[in-house]
Structure formats: C-alpha cells, structure tokens
Amino acid sequence: MQENRTRTKEPIFKKAVIMLVLCVSIAGAGAYLMKFGVTNWNYLRMKDSEVTGTIHVNPDLIHIALSEFKGDNLYLLEDDDVRDRLVQNPSVKNVRVLRIFPSTLKVVIEERLPIACIQTKLDEYFLIDEQGVLLEKIEFLDDVNLPVFCEISINNLTLGQEISDTNFKILLDVYKKLKVKYQDFLASVDELCIEDGDVIISEYERGVRFIIGDRDFDERLEKLVFAYQNFGVATYSEIDVRFSDPIHELVILR
C-alpha cells in the first residue's frame, strides 16, 4: 500500500514542476515580447510636445528644444536627458517630465524669476534671480521695474551661472532681508551699491541715500525703515544709520 502511494505522488509532483516551468517560461516570453513590442512600436514614438508653467520664458523656445526628441520612443526616453537639454536655457530652473501616451511629451517648467538687475563696471545690465544666477542681458532699464545692484565685478561672464563677486553677495543678502521683513520699503528701492565698503541704498522717489555700513544689517535696516517712515525724508539727501551709542540709537540726517 505504501509503494502505491509513493508512485501516485511522484507523477503529481512531476506535473507540478512541469507546469511551474511552463508558467515561468510563458511569463518570461510574454514579458520579453511585450517589451520588444513597446520599445519597437512606432505608435509610441514622440510626435508632439506640450509645455506648461512658463511665465517669462517663450514656450516656443521649449518646443524647439523638445523637437530634438521627436521620433524617440517615449518608453525609452530618459527624463534626465530631457531635463538636461531644457535647463540649458538660463531662465529654466527645473523641469518635470510627463508622458501622454501614445506620442506626446509634456514638460512642466519651473522658471528662475528675475528679482533685480545688475550693472557691471562696463555699464552692462543683466537680470538675476534670487540665487544670483545671470538670466539675460537687457539693453534698457526702463523695460523693467526692478532694483539695480550697481558696479558689480563679473569675470568670465556666463548666462545661467551664479555670480561669485563678494560685493554682489553682500547686496543680495541685504536685498533678501528687506524682502522678508520690509517689502513695502523694498518696493521703493532704486539702487543698492557698495562704496568704500559701506552698503548704500537709494530710493527712487526722492533720490535719498541710506548709508547702511558693512555689518549689523538686521538692526540697521530696522532703523532705516523707521527713519524712512517717520522723518520726512523729502527734505534730506542722505540718511546715515551706521552709528549708535549705548543709550540711544542715532540717525544722522544730511
């Protein structure tokens, strides 16, 4: 009786193994055929592009750049390849790549937004973003309503790269502090520059110069805004907020 049971189990086990091998083989063959079909199917080749998220960047420029991928299989196209191509535009900060099957490549653009202009020592003007990246050259300041960082030294000028000039970084830090705490005052700022090591801020309505100095920017900017709001600055050409004594904060008016 025991021998018959053993013989009965053996063919059942063999059948199970054979079925398992067949299933694995069929699944593998199916996966291969599916991948082969997907990667070689002309129906999935890129034909159209869709661009969203642009504000200042001309979307036509993005479409032109994406046209380089026309004919590529959307299934095989690497996101990084698309992203690397589009961020060659200095005003493109990041790109999200999507696919609308069967044949449309969609990109969502994150732009570098201009926050100010810089004036170089050669009297050239460029837009910059909040990271200090050069975006584009402009011919006329009247075309933009942004504060100007004056007389910035730039070596090996390259659009899309971050400015490394020390004075520029100081001015950008002051700008960011104003943006965080004093946006109303920032709206009146015309120029920021450094003279003899001191940060100077000029406002555009009356041309008043505010001398900030080279340190303690948080405290001095607070004093500056207070003076601007309370001292009838129209009668002054310059307000110096560098000095203080242990008892009273002093503002020098000229």
C-alpha positions in Angstrom: 0.0 0.0 0.0 2.9 2.4 0.8 4.5 1.7 -2.6 1.3 2.7 -4.5 1.0 5.9 -2.6 4.6 6.8 -3.4 4.1 6.1 -7.1 1.0 8.2 -7.1 2.7 11.2 -5.6 5.7 11.1 -8.0 3.7 11.9 -11.2 1.7 14.6 -9.4 5.0 16.3 -8.3 6.5 16.0 -11.8 3.4 17.5 -13.3 3.5 20.4 -10.8 7.2 21.1 -11.6 6.5 21.0 -15.4 3.5 23.3 -15.0 5.6 25.7 -13.0 8.4 25.7 -15.5 5.9 26.3 -18.3 4.3 29.2 -16.5 7.7 30.8 -15.8 8.7 30.3 -19.4 5.5 31.7 -20.8 5.6 34.7 -18.4 9.2 35.4 -19.4 8.5 35.1 -23.1 5.4 37.3 -22.7 7.4 40.0 -20.8 10.1 39.9 -23.5 7.6 40.1 -26.3 5.8 43.0 -24.6 9.0 44.9 -24.0 10.1 44.2 -27.6 6.8 45.4 -28.9 6.7 48.5 -26.7 10.2 49.6 -27.5 9.8 49.0 -31.2 6.3 50.1 -31.7 6.2 53.2 -33.9 2.9 54.2 -32.3 4.8 55.2 -29.1 7.4 57.4 -30.8 7.2 61.1 -29.8 5.3 63.3 -32.3 4.0 66.2 -30.2 5.1 68.3 -27.2 3.1 70.2 -24.5 4.6 72.9 -22.3 3.1 74.4 -19.1 4.4 76.6 -16.3 6.2 79.3 -18.4 5.8 82.9 -17.4 8.7 84.8 -18.9 10.2 82.1 -21.0 8.9 81.9 -24.5 7.2 78.4 -24.7 8.1 78.3 -28.4 11.8 78.0 -27.4 10.9 75.0 -25.2 9.0 73.3 -28.1 12.0 73.9 -30.4 14.3 72.3 -27.8 11.9 69.3 -27.4 11.8 68.8 -31.1 15.2 67.2 -30.8 13.5 64.2 -29.2 10.9 63.7 -32.0 10.9 60.2 -33.2 12.3 58.8 -29.9 10.3 56.1 -28.1 8.6 57.7 -25.1 9.0 54.4 -23.2 12.8 54.6 -23.5 13.3 58.4 -23.3 15.2 59.3 -20.1 13.8 62.2 -18.0 17.3 63.4 -17.2 18.1 63.8 -21.0 15.0 66.0 -21.4 15.8 68.0 -18.2 19.5 68.5 -19.1 18.5 69.8 -22.5 16.0 72.3 -21.2 18.0 73.7 -18.3 20.5 74.9 -20.9 18.1 77.9 -21.0 19.4 80.1 -18.2 15.8 81.0 -17.2 14.8 77.4 -16.7 15.4 76.2 -13.1 13.9 72.8 -13.2 11.7 70.6 -15.3 9.1 67.9 -14.6 8.8 65.4 -17.4 5.5 63.6 -18.2 4.2 61.4 -20.9 0.8 61.5 -22.6 0.7 58.2 -24.4 0.9 57.3 -27.1 3.0 60.1 -28.6 3.1 63.4 -26.6 5.9 64.5 -24.4 4.8 67.0 -21.7 7.0 69.2 -19.6 6.2 71.4 -16.6 8.7 74.3 -16.4 9.9 75.9 -13.1 11.4 79.3 -14.1 14.1 81.4 -12.5 12.2 84.6 -11.8 14.1 87.9 -12.0 14.3 89.8 -8.8 16.8 92.6 -9.7 19.2 93.9 -12.3 22.9 94.2 -12.0 25.0 96.9 -13.6 28.5 95.8 -14.3 31.6 98.0 -14.3 31.3 98.0 -18.1 27.8 99.5 -17.8 26.1 96.4 -19.0 22.8 95.3 -17.4 21.6 91.8 -16.7 18.6 90.2 -14.9 19.3 88.0 -11.9 17.3 85.6 -9.8 17.2 85.1 -6.0 20.2 82.7 -6.2 22.3 85.3 -8.1 22.1 83.5 -11.4 22.6 85.5 -14.5 19.4 85.2 -16.6 19.7 87.5 -19.6 21.2 90.8 -20.8 18.9 93.8 -21.2 19.5 97.0 -23.1 17.2 99.4 -21.3 16.5 99.7 -17.6 13.2 101.3 -18.4 11.9 97.9 -19.7 12.0 96.5 -16.2 10.8 97.8 -12.8 13.4 96.2 -10.5 16.1 97.5 -8.2 19.6 97.7 -9.6 22.8 96.3 -8.0 25.5 98.8 -9.1 29.0 98.3 -10.4 29.4 94.5 -9.9 32.6 92.8 -11.0 31.9 89.8 -13.2 34.7 87.6 -14.6 34.1 85.0 -17.3 30.6 86.1 -17.8 28.3 83.1 -18.5 24.5 83.2 -18.5 23.0 80.6 -16.3 25.8 80.6 -13.7 25.8 82.1 -10.2 27.7 85.3 -9.7 30.6 84.9 -7.3 31.5 88.5 -6.7 31.8 89.2 -2.9 30.2 92.7 -3.0 27.3 91.2 -5.0 26.7 88.5 -2.4 26.5 91.2 0.3 24.0 93.2 -1.6 21.9 90.1 -2.4 21.9 89.3 1.4 20.6 92.8 2.2 18.0 92.5 -0.6 16.7 89.2 0.9 16.5 90.7 4.4 14.4 93.6 3.0 12.2 91.1 1.1 11.5 89.1 4.2 10.7 92.0 6.6 10.2 95.2 4.7 8.5 94.5 1.4 6.8 97.9 1.3 10.1 99.7 1.7 11.8 97.4 -0.9 9.2 98.5 -3.4 10.7 102.0 -3.2 14.3 100.9 -3.6 16.0 102.1 -6.8 19.7 101.0 -6.3 21.9 99.1 -4.0 25.7 99.6 -4.1 28.8 99.4 -2.0 31.0 102.5 -1.6 34.2 102.3 0.4 33.0 99.1 2.0 29.6 100.5 3.0 26.2 99.3 1.7 24.3 102.2 0.2 20.6 102.0 -0.6 18.9 104.7 -2.8 15.1 105.1 -3.1 13.7 106.2 -6.4 11.0 108.8 -5.5 13.3 111.4 -3.9 16.7 110.0 -4.5 17.5 109.8 -0.8 20.6 107.7 0.0 20.7 105.4 3.1 24.1 104.5 4.3 23.9 101.1 6.0 27.5 100.3 6.6 29.2 96.9 6.5 27.7 95.0 9.4 24.7 94.5 11.7 22.3 94.7 8.7 19.2 93.5 10.6 19.4 96.2 13.2 20.4 98.9 10.7 17.7 98.0 8.2 15.1 98.3 11.0 16.5 101.7 11.9 16.5 102.7 8.2 12.8 101.8 7.7 11.8 103.6 10.9 13.6 106.7 9.6 12.0 106.4 6.2 8.6 106.2 7.6 8.9 108.9 10.3 11.5 111.5 9.3 10.0 113.4 6.4 12.9 112.2 4.2 12.0 114.5 1.3 14.0 117.3 3.0 17.2 115.2 3.2 19.5 113.8 0.6 21.2 111.3 2.9 20.4 109.3 6.0 23.2 107.5 7.8 22.2 104.7 10.1 25.6 103.3 11.0 26.1 105.0 14.4 24.7 104.2 17.8 25.6 104.8 21.4 24.9 102.5 24.4 21.8 104.6 25.3 20.2 106.0 22.2 20.1 104.8 18.6 21.3 107.7 16.4 20.4 108.6 12.8 22.5 111.2 11.1 20.5 113.3 8.6 22.1 115.5 5.9 
